[in-house]
């Protein structure tokens, strides 16, 4: 799966999401549940804003000294017998991983949940050379079995599916015979995956945070599958975005506390794992060979720009869980593996405006995402900056919008034309009215009026209303 998850037009994706009643109910319920848990978890700390400031400081410090910490990390991984590969592009990253696995003559690969491996289209690359690639996170496994359905949420990728849909998929694909009871569904998958864990030649994980001081890889999970992925196969490969590291375990502790509370409302998740290179002599488990693939894929181009703060992201999805737009349209509407406010900022930077120019407009700029972010990324400001770039630098605004803004500029600059337009607006819009609402707007107004109450212009302009109010006259 590549970063772009759909070839459908943005408006078509949004329309499909808006009319998917189950998805909207599921998203709304999940948002309320996860956000509620988050509020309870952060209140326990008693000084959440201080924690956010500390998290922001750590992330900004790392980004300002990224070259130093990447060098330190690579040196320490190598000292422990690991192999480090810096990949400038997605193709270089997936190509290196493929070559490592092919040289091992491996047949089966087990993976734990990783957004960056989806970003670099790793599964498709490995499957193209005949490898059996198995996702072991339950949500990701469900999507993989269901014909590689894209994720709709960073933390809960199968959020858009209910237990009845999952039961039907399992019956069709996995010879499942029991009910939609979640415990029974999970037990069935556990029985299948246990065999995969034991027979896999290579394990692949993402990386929540790498610790530069020790060359360790930090993983934050709730299912324990990542521990099996790293402990049982003889070869382990970790794939990390180049910005996902911390100086020491002290900073790791702070960011994990922010991550777990913001993502799922827990003090800590079930498993906080730190792995340091291949197994040492006398170790009872762990890989014989370890590879760390550090992925750039456009991140270095963001450094030093007005968008640099987006690289502070710790992938907690707190912004997604409070976003009113995401609530209405769901994750698939974004057409990217990174949905919600963070996706609307990050996707155009990594994937380009040609594919993702609509996403910065999929926002009310209400700033709820900024308030929720545990590392204080100013997401609503970055969305506004994207809009400026799209219009002023990239010149990608639709022709109709350019003409409308040009006409408005001419009219608003002339008091006579503005007054004339105000007088004519009620008559001009009357064919499109139903009562006091424009129900079938012309041109660009069509999509607005199909899903919103768009008030028709009043016969009395504001100027007339104000003048009559001051003089005590009657409305014209």
N, C-alpha and C positions, 0 to 999 in steps of 0.2 A: 504494500500500500504506500503510495507516494503521498507527499504533503497535500496535494490537491485531490480531493475525494470524489468530485463530481464534475461532469462536463455540462450539466444543465445550467441554464442561465440563473443568475442570482434571484430574480423576481419569481421564477418558477419554483426554485427551492423554497423560498419564503412562503409562497402560496401553498405549497404542499405541507409545510410545517404548520401554518396557521389553521389549516383544515384537518389536521391530525389531532382529533379530540383526545385520544388516549395519551399520545405523547405529551400534549400540553398539560394534561392532568398529572402525569407521572413527573414531569419536570417541576411543576408547581409544588407538588407534594415533597419532592426531594429537596428543592430549594428551601422550603420552610423547615424541613427536618434538619438538614445539614447546617443551615444558618442558625437555627435555634440551638443546636448542640454547640456550635462554635461560640455563641454568645455566653453560654454557661461555662464553657471551658476557659475562655479568656477572662471571665470575671473572677475565676479562682485565683488568678495571678495577682490581681489587685492593682497592677500598674501596667496595663496592656500597652498604653502609648509609649511608655519607656522601653518596653520590649520591642515595639515596632521601630522605634528610633535606633535601638541597638542593632536590630536586623538590617535596617537600611545602611547603617554605618559599616557593618561587616561586608555587605554586598558591594557597596561603593568602593571600599578599600580594596577588595579583591579585583574589581574591574580596573581600578587605577594602577594596580600592580600585577596585572594578569600575566605579563611575560615572565616576571620573576617566579610567581607561584606555579605556572605551568612547567617551567624549567625544573623547579625544585621537586614537583610531583614526578616528572619523568625520571629524574635522577634517582629518586628513592624507589620507584617501581623497578627500575633496572637493577638497582643494588640487591633487591630481593629476588632477582631471577626472572622478573617479568619482561615482556616485550611491549614497547610503546610505539604507536604509529599515529602521526599527525595527518589527518585527512583534510585537505582544503575543500573538497567538494563531497557531495553525497555519493557520487559515483566512485570516488577514490576510497571512501570508507567501506561501502558495500563490496567493492572489488577486492579490497585487502582481506576482509572477513571471508569472502568466498574462497580466495586462494588458500588461506590458512586451513579451512575446512576440507577443501579438495585434496590438499597435500596429505592430510591425515587419513584420506580415504574413508571419511566418515559417511554415515548413511542417515543418521537421525540427529536432529538438533532440538533441544528444549530451550524455551525462552521464558523469562519472566517479563512482566509488563514494562514496556519502554516506549516512550513517545519518540525519542530520537531515532530508534530503529525503524519506526514507521515513517518518520520524516525522510530517511535516506532510502526508503523502499527496499529494506533488507530482505523481507520474506520473499518477495517476488524474485529477487536476484538469486537467492538460494534455491528456491523451488525450480527456477529455470534450468538448473544443472542437475535436477533429479533428487535433491535432498528433501527429506521428510522433516518439515519444520512444525513444531508443536508449541502453541501458546499455552502456558500453564496457569496464568491468572484466570480465574473463573470467568470474569466478564469478557476478557479477550478471547478465551477459548470458545465461549458461546458465539461471539461474532465470527470467529474463524470457521466454526462448523457451519454457520449460517451463510455460506458462500462469501466469506470475507466481507461481511457487512462493516462499514466504517464505524469508528467510535463516535459517540455523540457528547462525550464528557471526558475531561482529562483524568479525573479520579474514578468515576463510575462509567466506564465506556459503554456498558449495555443498559444504560438508564432508560432508553427508549423502548425496551421490551418488557412485557409482563410475563409472569410465570407460565401462563397458558401458552403463549407464543413459544417460549423456550421449551416447554414440554413437547409441543408439536414438532419443533426442529429436531429434538433429540429422538423422537419416535421415527422420524424420517431418516435421519442420518446415523444414529447411534444404536438402533434397535432397542430403544427404551420402551418399557412396558408398564411403568408405574404411573403415578398421578403427578399433578403439578405441585405437589408439596415440595417446598424448597429444600428440605433436608434430604428427601429422596432424590431429587435432581442432583444435588451436590454429591451425595454418596455415589451415584452412578458415575459421575465425572471423576471422582477421586479414584475409583477402581480402575478406570481407563488410564488415568495419568500416572498412577503408581508404576504401571508396566513401562510407560514411556520414560519416566525418570531413571529406572533401572537399566534400560537398554540404550539410552542416549550416549552418543560419542562426544558431543560438544554441548556446553551450556552457554547461553548468552543472556546477559542482563544489561539493564540500563545502569544509571548511577544518579542517586539523589545528590550526593556531595562526595567529592574526593578530598581526602585530607593530605595536603601537600607535605606536611612535616614528616609523615610516616610512609607516604605512598599507599595509603589504605583507600578502599572503596566503601562508601557508606550506602546502605540500602535500607529503605523504610517500607515495610510491608505489613499486611494483616493476615495473609493466608499461609505463610511459611514456604510457599513454592520457590521463592528466590533462594532460600537456603539449600533446598534440594538441587536446584539448578546449578548452584556453585559447588556443592559438596560431592556430588556423585559422578558427573562426567569427568573424563581424564583431562579434557581441555576446556578452559573457561575463557570467554571473551566478554569484556565489559566495554560498552559503548557510551560515551559521555559527551554532551555538549561542552565546548571548551570553557564556558563560563561557570560550570557547575562544580566549583571547588571552594574550599575554605583553608585558611592557614593551618589551624591546629584543631585538636579535638574539642577545645574550649568553644570555638566558634561553631563547630559541628553541633554541639549540645544546644546552643542557643537556637540555631536555625531549625533543628529537628523539633524543638518545643514549639516554635512558631508554625512549622509545617503541619504537624499532627493536629494541633488545635484548630488551625484554619481550614484544613482539608476535611476532616471528619469529626471534629469536636471531641477529640480524645487527648488526654494528657500525653500518652504515648501510644503508638500502635503496637500490635502484638509482637512484632519482630523489628528490632533495630540492630542491624548487622554490619560489622566492619570486617572487611576482608583485606588481607595484606599479602599479595603475591601467591605463587604456587605453594603447595604443601612443603613443610620442612621435614627433615628426617625424623621419624618418630610420630608424626601426625597421623591420626587414624582416618582422616578424610581430607577432602580438598583436591583441587586439580593438580595434575603433574605439570601442566603448562598453562601460563596465564598471559593474555594479551589485553592491553588497554588501547582502545581506539578513540582518539580525541578528535571530535568533529568540529570543524569551522562552519562550513556550508553557509557563508554569508554573515556570520557573527562578527568577524573582524571588521567588516565594512560598517557595522553599526557603532563600533567603538569610536569615541571622539565626536560623535554627531549629537544632534539634539534628541535623538531617540535612544541614547546609550542606556538610560535608566531601565528600559524594558528588559535588559539582560540581568537585572537584579532578580527576575522572577524565579521562584522556587517551586513552581508547578503545583500549587495547593488548590487552585480552582475556587478560592474564596470569592474572587471577582465574578465568576460565572454564577455562583450560588446566590448572588444578590441582583443580578442584571435583569431588569424588566423586559428587555428585548429578547434575551435568551429564553425567558419564561414563555414568551409568546410564539417563538419560531423554532426553538430547539437547536441542537448542535449541528445537525446535518445541513441546515440552511446556510451555514458559513462556508461549506464546501472545502473545508480545511481540517486537518487532524487537530488543529488548535482552534477551538471554538470560543465563543464568548468575548468579553472585552480584551483579554490578553491575546486571543487569536486575531481579533480585529486590528490590533497594533502589530503583532509579531508576523502574521502571515504575509502582509505586503512587503515587509522588510526581507524576509527569507525567500518568499516565492515570487515577489515582483508585483507591481501594480496591474500588469496586464491581466493576471488571473484574480487578483484580490482587491481591485480598486473600490468595489462597493462596500467592503467590510467596515471601513472607518465611518460610513454613514449609517451603519446598523447600530446606532447608539442614540440615546436621548441626551447624552452629555450631562446626566444627572449627578455624576461623580460618586455614586454608590460604590462603584468598583474601586475607586481610589481610596475611599474611606475603609473598605474591607481589606485592602491589600496589606499583608503583614510586614512587608518590607517597603512600604510607602512609594510604590511606583505611581506617578501621577497619570494614570491611564486616560482619564478624560482629556487632559491636556495633550497627551500624545495623539489621541484620536483627532483632536482639532488640528494639530500640526500636520497630520496626514492629509486632512482635507485641504489645508493651505498648499501643501506640496502638489497634490493632485490637480488643483485648479490653477495655481500660479506658476509652478515650475514644470510640471508634466503636461499641462494644457489638455487634460483628459476629461474636462467637464463635458457633458452631453451638449450637442449643438442647440437643442431646444432650451436648455438651461442658460447657455450663454446669451441667446437672443432675448430670453425673458429678463435676465438680469440687466442686459444692455437697455432694453426698453424701459424697465423700471428706473434705471439710473437717469435716463433722459427725462422721464416724467417727474421723478422726485426732485430733479434739479430745477424744475420750472414751476413756480407757484401756480401759474395759470393752467398748465397742463395737469398738474396734480389735482387741482380743484375740479377741472373738467372731467378727469378720470373718475374721481370720487362720485360725481353726479351721475355718470354713465354706468357705473358698475352694477347697481341694482337692476337696471333694465337689461344690461348685457347678460347677466347671469340668470334672469328669470326663466328662460326655457329649460334650465337645468335644475330647477327647484322642486322640492316636495315639501310644502309648508314653508318652514323657515330654514330648511336644510338643503344644501346642494347634494343631491343623491346620485347624480350621473354627470360628474364633472367632465369637461372637455380636455382633450390632450393630456398633459402631464398630471392634471388633477384627477384623472380617472382612478388611478390606484389609490389615491388618498381617500376619495369619496366612497370607494367600495368597502372600505374597512373602518372608516371613521365618520363621526358626525362632523360635517364641515359646514359651519354656519354661513348662511347667505348674507351678503352685505346689506346693512340697514339702509333704508331710504334717507334717513337722517345721518349726515356725516358728523364726525366728532366736532369739527369746527362749528357746524350749525348748532349741534347740541350745546356746546360750550357757550356760544353766543346767546342762544335763547335762555340758557340758565342764568347768565349774568344780567340779561335785560329783563328777565321775567316774561319773555314772549312765549308764544305757543310754538310747538314743533311745526315745521313746514310740511 
